[in-house]
Amino acid sequence: MKVRSLTMRHYRNYTDQTVVFDEGVNIFSGENAQGKTNLIEALFFLSRGYSHRAVRKQEIITFDESDMYVSAEVTRGDVRHNIRYKTDQSGKELTLDQKKAKHSQVSRTFPVILFEPDDLHIIKAGPERRRRFIDEELSEAIPAYRKVLKQYRRALKQRNALLKAIRQDATLTVMLDGWDEQLVALGSKLISYRLAYLKRLNTAAKKIHRILSGEREELSLMYQNNVIDRPAYQRDIEKAFAEKIAESRETDLEKGTSVTGPHLDDIVVMIGGREARRFGSQGQQRTAAIALKLSQIDIYEALTGELPIVLLDDILSELDESRQRNILKLIDRNQSVITCTNADFMRRHHPEGIAVFTVHNGVISQGGKGDQTEELPSGTEDEKEDSQDIN
């Protein structure tokens, strides 16, 4: 899997810009607030269908503009694909090879793994952050998981609303059984997916962590769940969930919320048999976080046979040179897009085979190994023709 080019029009601070990528390592350097993260976001948005840092899609459209256009040309093996997203006053449209598509289709054609500074805090953060990590990566690798998760969240929201309504009208209690059944059925599927995923994650992350720690420390993961809190429950998750939710009904009614289910799951990360969140140093927590994120590459490849494109948004500057070097070795097989404020470290680690770009005030220029740069074109003729209807 490779991304060949990306075109952005009215995307954040990019007025009209096309980038042609190298098949290996692509470095985008520049001062802060020049547009490096916007480039990473555009690639992620086109792949996943949402922004990792914007609440509303309107936020990614250039200020005072009403339309936005972003497209990419990608290849899988010998097959070339075009992905295009546009939005204007008449609505929005996503196409894959000139046909309307869903983002679940696009994400399988154009898989990316994003690593941003906030990911370094996965270990130190609360359970919600680690659940989000599981949900995002599982949804990307297994489309069926995304559907079940959406249905579970809807059922959970409805059940919680009913629990609150029962406080005012006790006769509504008879409606709880139906929502309990839905929550149990959907939640059991989620737990089964997560159990299988955690087995893969434990193996992959342990291997990567050994490399990152220089074989000095051992990482292990434990699935923390209030439905299958005893090993025997794993044989019949649905039965266990049904028993647990029946036991907790009184508490649920008292609190007005569901206190049992996978919406409260957590991953406990252990280093040397001790919980990293409580006892690990900052360096140990960061190393464990890197292992969790980079393990997604191996897991995705095992599940799909594809190597995803790796996006590193200003991560390496947060780490010491040893961790930088190890990360670059681990992603060596992947095409990568890396942002930084200074590309010197990449020239030390990869003296050959990298493409270096400069980003300044929403304009991307490309340079070779010297200091000369050339402003990139603002789109091919085909791409300009494709987007005429929103300009």
Backbone torsions as a table, in degrees:
resi	resn	phi	psi	omega
1	MET	NA	127.0	179.6
2	LYS	-138.9	145.0	169.0
3	VAL	-101.6	125.5	-175.9
4	ARG	-90.7	-40.4	-178.3
5	SER	-154.6	158.9	177.3
6	LEU	-138.0	131.5	175.6
7	THR	-118.6	133.4	179.7
8	MET	-129.0	128.5	173.4
9	ARG	-129.9	126.7	-177.7
10	HIS	57.6	34.7	177.5
11	TYR	-104.0	111.5	-176.7
12	ARG	51.7	-121.0	-178.0
13	ASN	-97.2	14.3	176.3
14	TYR	-97.6	115.4	179.3
15	THR	-77.6	-49.4	-178.3
16	ASP	-163.5	101.0	-171.7
17	GLN	-143.1	136.2	173.0
18	THR	-121.7	135.6	177.5
19	VAL	-118.5	131.3	173.7
20	VAL	-107.4	120.5	-171.6
21	PHE	-92.5	151.5	168.6
22	ASP	-78.5	156.4	-179.1
23	GLU	-76.0	-10.7	-179.4
24	GLY	-109.6	-110.4	-175.3
25	VAL	-97.1	128.5	178.7
26	ASN	-120.4	117.7	-177.5
27	ILE	-107.6	127.4	176.0
28	PHE	-116.9	110.1	-176.3
29	SER	-113.4	156.0	179.7
30	GLY	162.8	169.3	178.1
31	GLU	-67.7	169.6	178.3
32	ASN	-67.5	153.7	175.9
33	ALA	64.5	30.4	178.0
34	GLN	-104.5	-17.7	178.1
35	GLY	126.7	5.5	-178.4
36	LYS	-63.0	-48.5	-179.5
37	THR	-67.5	-30.9	176.5
38	ASN	-61.5	-37.7	176.8
39	LEU	-63.5	-47.4	177.8
40	ILE	-60.1	-43.9	-179.2
41	GLU	-61.2	-40.2	-179.4
42	ALA	-62.1	-42.4	177.6
43	LEU	-63.9	-45.5	-180.0
44	PHE	-64.1	-44.2	-179.2
45	PHE	-60.6	-43.9	-178.9
46	LEU	-65.9	-34.1	179.5
47	SER	-76.5	-49.1	-170.6
48	ARG	-95.6	-22.5	179.9
49	GLY	91.3	4.8	176.5
50	TYR	-150.7	160.0	177.8
51	SER	-91.7	141.8	177.8
52	HIS	-81.0	-2.9	-177.9
53	ARG	-139.4	6.7	177.3
54	ALA	-120.9	137.1	179.0
55	VAL	-78.5	-41.8	-179.4
56	ARG	-118.9	145.2	-179.7
57	LYS	-63.1	-25.8	178.7
58	GLN	-58.9	-27.0	-177.4
59	GLU	-66.1	-23.4	-176.5
60	ILE	-90.0	-5.8	178.3
61	ILE	-85.1	135.8	179.5
62	THR	-51.3	136.6	-178.7
63	PHE	-54.9	135.8	179.7
64	ASP	72.7	10.7	174.3
65	GLU	-111.4	150.7	-177.9
66	SER	-106.5	-10.4	-178.3
67	ASP	-127.9	161.5	179.2
68	MET	-150.4	145.9	-177.7
69	TYR	-143.1	131.2	174.9
70	VAL	-142.5	134.6	-179.9
71	SER	-143.7	157.8	178.2
72	ALA	-142.4	146.4	171.1
73	GLU	-107.8	123.8	-177.0
74	VAL	-128.4	160.9	176.8
75	THR	-129.8	139.7	171.3
76	ARG	-121.7	107.9	-173.1
77	GLY	65.8	-122.9	179.1
78	ASP	-99.7	4.6	-176.0
79	VAL	-99.0	129.4	-179.8
80	ARG	-101.2	137.4	-179.9
81	HIS	-128.3	150.8	174.1
82	ASN	-118.6	128.1	178.9
83	ILE	-116.6	131.8	-177.2
84	ARG	-138.9	134.2	173.9
85	TYR	-126.7	130.8	176.3
86	LYS	-138.3	150.8	175.4
87	THR	-143.3	137.9	176.6
88	ASP	-151.3	-166.1	-175.7
89	GLN	-63.9	-22.9	-179.1
90	SER	-86.1	-8.7	179.1
91	GLY	133.6	-161.7	-178.4
92	LYS	-125.8	156.2	-179.2
93	GLU	-151.0	132.5	174.7
94	LEU	-116.6	129.4	178.5
95	THR	-128.8	147.6	172.9
96	LEU	-123.4	115.1	-176.1
97	ASP	54.5	47.3	175.0
98	GLN	68.2	12.5	176.4
99	LYS	-119.4	140.4	179.4
100	LYS	-57.2	138.8	-174.1
101	ALA	-141.6	163.1	172.0
102	LYS	-97.0	156.9	-178.5
103	HIS	-68.5	-23.3	175.6
104	SER	-64.0	-34.0	175.8
105	GLN	-70.2	-43.4	-177.4
106	VAL	-65.2	-41.4	-177.0
107	SER	-64.3	-28.5	176.7
108	ARG	-76.2	-29.1	179.4
109	THR	-81.5	-30.2	-172.6
110	PHE	-134.0	71.3	-176.8
111	PRO	-80.2	135.0	176.5
112	VAL	-131.3	151.6	171.4
113	ILE	-119.3	119.2	-178.2
114	LEU	-100.8	135.9	174.9
115	PHE	-127.9	111.1	-178.5
116	GLU	-119.9	165.1	-176.2
117	PRO	-53.1	-36.6	-179.6
118	ASP	-61.1	-26.2	-179.7
119	ASP	-66.3	-22.0	178.0
120	LEU	-66.7	-13.7	-177.9
121	HIS	-103.2	12.1	179.8
122	ILE	-55.0	-42.9	-176.1
123	ILE	-71.0	-43.9	-174.4
124	LYS	-75.7	-26.0	-176.4
125	ALA	-71.2	178.6	179.3
126	GLY	-81.3	176.4	-176.9
127	PRO	-56.9	-33.6	-177.6
128	GLU	-59.0	-37.1	-179.3
129	ARG	-66.8	-39.1	179.8
130	ARG	-74.6	-32.3	174.6
131	ARG	-64.7	-41.3	179.1
132	ARG	-61.9	-39.4	176.8
133	PHE	-59.5	-47.8	179.1
134	ILE	-60.9	-49.4	-175.3
135	ASP	-62.8	-42.9	-178.7
136	GLU	-64.8	-46.5	-175.8
137	GLU	-73.8	-37.9	177.0
138	LEU	-67.2	-39.1	178.6
139	SER	-62.9	-34.2	179.3
140	GLU	-72.1	-41.8	-175.8
141	ALA	-81.0	-32.6	-176.2
142	ILE	-129.7	95.7	-176.7
143	PRO	-54.2	-32.6	-179.1
144	ALA	-63.2	-30.0	179.5
145	TYR	-64.5	-40.2	-179.0
146	ARG	-58.7	-41.5	-179.0
147	LYS	-65.7	-45.5	-179.7
148	VAL	-64.8	-40.5	180.0
149	LEU	-61.8	-43.4	179.2
150	LYS	-62.5	-42.9	180.0
151	GLN	-66.7	-39.6	179.3
152	TYR	-63.6	-44.5	-179.7
153	ARG	-62.0	-38.0	178.1
154	ARG	-65.3	-44.9	179.6
155	ALA	-64.6	-39.5	178.8
156	LEU	-63.1	-43.0	179.6
157	LYS	-62.6	-42.7	179.9
158	GLN	-67.1	-41.6	179.7
159	ARG	-64.4	-42.4	179.6
160	ASN	-64.6	-37.7	177.3
161	ALA	-64.1	-39.5	178.8
162	LEU	-66.3	-41.1	178.3
163	LEU	-57.2	-39.9	178.7
164	LYS	-70.9	-38.4	-179.3
165	ALA	-66.4	-32.4	-179.1
166	ILE	-63.5	-26.6	177.2
167	ARG	-60.2	-31.5	-179.6
168	GLN	-93.4	-24.6	-177.3
169	ASP	-144.9	97.1	-174.9
170	ALA	-64.5	-20.3	-178.9
171	THR	-67.4	-16.0	179.3
172	LEU	-75.1	-8.3	-176.2
173	THR	-57.6	-31.3	-177.6
174	VAL	-62.9	-20.0	-178.5
175	MET	-80.1	-11.0	-176.2
176	LEU	-66.3	-34.7	-175.5
177	ASP	-57.0	-42.2	-179.2
178	GLY	-63.7	-42.7	179.3
179	TRP	-71.1	-32.1	175.3
180	ASP	-61.3	-43.7	-179.9
181	GLU	-61.3	-43.6	179.3
182	GLN	-64.8	-43.4	-179.0
183	LEU	-63.1	-41.0	179.8
184	VAL	-65.5	-47.4	-177.9
185	ALA	-62.6	-48.0	-177.9
186	LEU	-73.4	-41.0	-179.4
187	GLY	-64.7	-35.0	178.7
188	SER	-65.3	-37.2	177.0
189	LYS	-65.2	-43.1	178.5
190	LEU	-59.0	-45.4	-178.9
191	ILE	-62.9	-40.8	179.2
192	SER	-62.5	-45.3	176.4
193	TYR	-58.6	-45.9	-176.3
194	ARG	-67.2	-37.3	177.6
195	LEU	-61.4	-45.6	179.0
196	ALA	-64.6	-40.1	179.6
197	TYR	-65.4	-42.0	-178.8
198	LEU	-63.3	-31.7	176.5
199	LYS	-63.4	-46.0	177.5
200	ARG	-64.0	-44.3	-177.9
201	LEU	-63.0	-41.2	-179.8
202	ASN	-60.2	-45.4	-179.3
203	THR	-66.1	-48.7	-176.3
204	ALA	-67.5	-45.5	-177.7
205	ALA	-67.1	-36.0	178.8
206	LYS	-62.7	-42.6	-179.6
207	LYS	-64.5	-45.7	-178.9
208	ILE	-67.5	-38.2	-179.6
209	HIS	-63.6	-36.1	177.5
210	ARG	-60.1	-41.6	179.5
211	ILE	-65.4	-47.5	-176.9
212	LEU	-64.9	-32.3	-177.4
213	SER	-94.2	5.4	-179.6
214	GLY	65.6	34.3	179.1
215	GLU	66.5	14.2	-175.3
216	ARG	-89.9	-22.7	-174.9
217	GLU	-133.4	154.5	-178.5
218	GLU	-115.9	124.8	178.5
219	LEU	-101.5	143.3	173.5
220	SER	-145.7	154.9	-177.3
221	LEU	-121.2	143.9	177.6
222	MET	-129.0	132.7	179.8
223	TYR	-85.3	117.6	-179.7
224	GLN	-102.8	119.6	-172.9
225	ASN	-148.8	136.5	-177.1
226	ASN	-91.6	7.5	174.9
227	VAL	-97.4	-48.5	-178.8
228	ILE	-109.7	55.6	-177.6
229	ASP	-78.9	0.8	171.1
230	ARG	-126.7	138.0	-175.6
231	PRO	-51.6	-35.6	-177.0
232	ALA	-62.5	-26.8	-178.2
233	TYR	-66.1	-22.0	-177.8
234	GLN	-64.3	-20.7	-179.6
235	ARG	-75.5	-24.9	-179.9
236	ASP	-147.9	78.9	-174.5
237	ILE	-63.7	-41.4	-176.7
238	GLU	-64.0	-40.8	178.0
239	LYS	-64.3	-43.1	-179.9
240	ALA	-62.7	-41.9	-179.7
241	PHE	-64.5	-43.2	-179.8
242	ALA	-60.7	-41.6	178.3
243	GLU	-65.3	-43.8	-176.9
244	LYS	-65.9	-42.2	-177.2
245	ILE	-71.1	-29.5	175.3
246	ALA	-69.2	-40.7	179.9
247	GLU	-65.7	-31.2	-174.6
248	SER	-94.9	3.7	-174.7
249	ARG	-58.1	-44.8	-178.8
250	GLU	-60.0	-43.0	178.3
251	THR	-65.7	-40.5	178.6
252	ASP	-59.8	-44.3	-179.7
253	LEU	-66.0	-37.7	179.9
254	GLU	-66.9	-41.1	-176.4
255	LYS	-91.6	-16.7	-179.4
256	GLY	74.1	25.1	179.4
257	THR	-155.8	160.4	-177.7
258	SER	-86.2	119.1	-174.6
259	VAL	-98.8	2.7	179.3
260	THR	-127.8	134.7	175.9
261	GLY	143.2	169.3	-176.6
262	PRO	-69.4	-9.3	175.1
263	HIS	-69.4	-5.3	178.1
264	LEU	-115.4	11.5	-178.1
265	ASP	-63.1	162.3	174.8
266	ASP	-151.4	157.8	169.7
267	ILE	-109.7	120.9	175.8
268	VAL	-92.8	121.6	-178.4
269	VAL	-99.9	123.3	-178.2
270	MET	-112.8	138.9	173.3
271	ILE	-125.4	116.9	-177.4
272	GLY	61.4	31.5	178.2
273	GLY	81.8	3.2	179.6
274	ARG	-118.0	142.8	-177.3
275	GLU	-65.9	121.2	-174.4
276	ALA	-66.3	-34.2	-178.3
277	ARG	-63.7	-36.9	-176.0
278	ARG	-92.8	-37.6	-170.8
279	PHE	-116.3	-8.7	-177.2
280	GLY	-79.2	147.6	174.2
281	SER	-72.1	169.1	178.3
282	GLN	-60.9	-39.7	178.2
283	GLY	-63.9	-41.0	178.4
284	GLN	-66.3	-40.6	179.4
285	GLN	-64.2	-40.8	179.2
286	ARG	-66.9	-41.7	179.6
287	THR	-62.8	-41.5	178.5
288	ALA	-64.9	-40.4	178.8
289	ALA	-62.6	-42.7	178.5
290	ILE	-61.9	-41.6	179.1
291	ALA	-61.6	-41.8	178.7
292	LEU	-62.8	-45.7	-177.6
293	LYS	-67.4	-47.6	-176.6
294	LEU	-69.1	-23.0	178.4
295	SER	-65.0	-20.0	179.6
296	GLN	-62.9	-28.8	179.6
297	ILE	-62.9	-51.9	-179.1
298	ASP	-64.3	-40.4	-178.9
299	ILE	-65.5	-45.1	-179.8
300	TYR	-63.1	-41.4	179.1
301	GLU	-63.7	-41.3	-179.6
302	ALA	-64.7	-36.4	-176.5
303	LEU	-81.3	-30.2	-171.7
304	THR	-121.0	-16.9	-175.3
305	GLY	80.0	4.4	-179.0
306	GLU	-110.8	147.4	170.8
307	LEU	-95.0	118.0	-179.4
308	PRO	-72.4	161.6	174.0
309	ILE	-81.0	134.0	-176.5
310	VAL	-99.4	127.5	178.0
311	LEU	-112.0	116.7	178.2
312	LEU	-113.3	107.0	-176.3
313	ASP	-99.0	96.1	175.5
314	ASP	54.9	36.5	179.4
315	ILE	-83.9	-43.9	-169.8
316	LEU	-64.3	-30.2	179.4
317	SER	-68.0	-17.2	179.5
318	GLU	-83.5	-7.1	-170.2
319	LEU	-120.2	160.3	175.6
320	ASP	-75.3	168.0	-172.4
321	GLU	-64.5	-32.0	179.4
322	SER	-64.0	-44.8	179.0
323	ARG	-68.5	-37.8	176.0
324	GLN	-56.4	-48.5	-176.9
325	ARG	-62.6	-42.7	-178.8
326	ASN	-65.8	-40.2	178.6
327	ILE	-62.7	-44.7	-178.9
328	LEU	-63.6	-34.3	175.8
329	LYS	-66.5	-40.5	-175.7
330	LEU	-71.1	-23.6	-179.9
331	ILE	-105.8	15.6	-174.0
332	ASP	-61.8	-29.5	-178.9
333	ARG	-78.4	-19.6	-174.1
334	ASN	-91.9	152.3	162.3
335	GLN	-71.8	137.8	-177.3
336	SER	-133.9	149.5	173.8
337	VAL	-123.1	117.1	-171.4
338	ILE	-124.4	129.1	175.5
339	THR	-106.5	148.3	-179.6
340	CYS	-163.8	168.4	176.6
341	THR	-91.3	-16.3	179.9
342	ASN	-149.2	126.5	-175.5
343	ALA	-89.7	5.5	-175.8
344	ASP	-60.6	-38.6	-177.7
345	PHE	-63.7	-34.1	179.1
346	MET	-69.8	-35.7	178.9
347	ARG	-66.6	-29.8	177.0
348	ARG	-71.7	-42.5	-176.1
349	HIS	-83.0	-33.1	-179.2
350	HIS	-128.8	76.0	-178.0
351	PRO	-61.7	-22.4	178.1
352	GLU	-131.2	160.9	172.1
353	GLY	78.2	26.0	175.8
354	ILE	-126.4	150.9	174.3
355	ALA	-108.5	126.3	-176.9
356	VAL	-111.6	130.0	179.0
357	PHE	-122.3	151.8	175.2
358	THR	-114.1	133.8	179.8
359	VAL	-114.7	124.4	179.1
360	HIS	-144.4	115.1	175.3
361	ASN	52.0	46.3	176.1
362	GLY	76.3	16.6	176.1
363	VAL	-124.2	128.4	-178.2
364	ILE	-106.0	128.1	176.7
365	SER	-120.5	149.3	-178.4
366	GLN	-112.3	136.8	176.7
367	GLY	-129.6	156.0	176.2
368	GLY	-85.1	-138.5	-179.1
369	LYS	-83.7	-12.4	177.9
370	GLY	-92.9	-159.4	-176.9
371	ASP	-98.2	-7.7	-177.8
372	GLN	-74.4	136.4	178.1
373	THR	-125.9	155.3	-179.7
374	GLU	-130.6	126.9	-179.8
375	GLU	-64.3	133.4	-177.6
376	LEU	-74.6	154.0	179.6
377	PRO	-66.1	160.8	-177.9
378	SER	-99.7	33.8	173.1
379	GLY	120.9	146.6	176.2
380	THR	-78.1	165.0	-179.7
381	GLU	-62.4	-37.9	179.2
382	ASP	-62.8	-44.2	-178.4
383	GLU	-66.0	-37.5	178.2
384	LYS	-64.2	-40.1	179.0
385	GLU	-64.8	-40.3	-179.1
386	ASP	-60.5	-34.1	-171.8
387	SER	-101.0	9.2	-177.0
388	GLN	-61.5	-29.6	-175.2
389	ASP	-75.3	-6.5	176.9
390	ILE	-116.7	2.8	179.1
391	ASN	-98.7	NA	NA
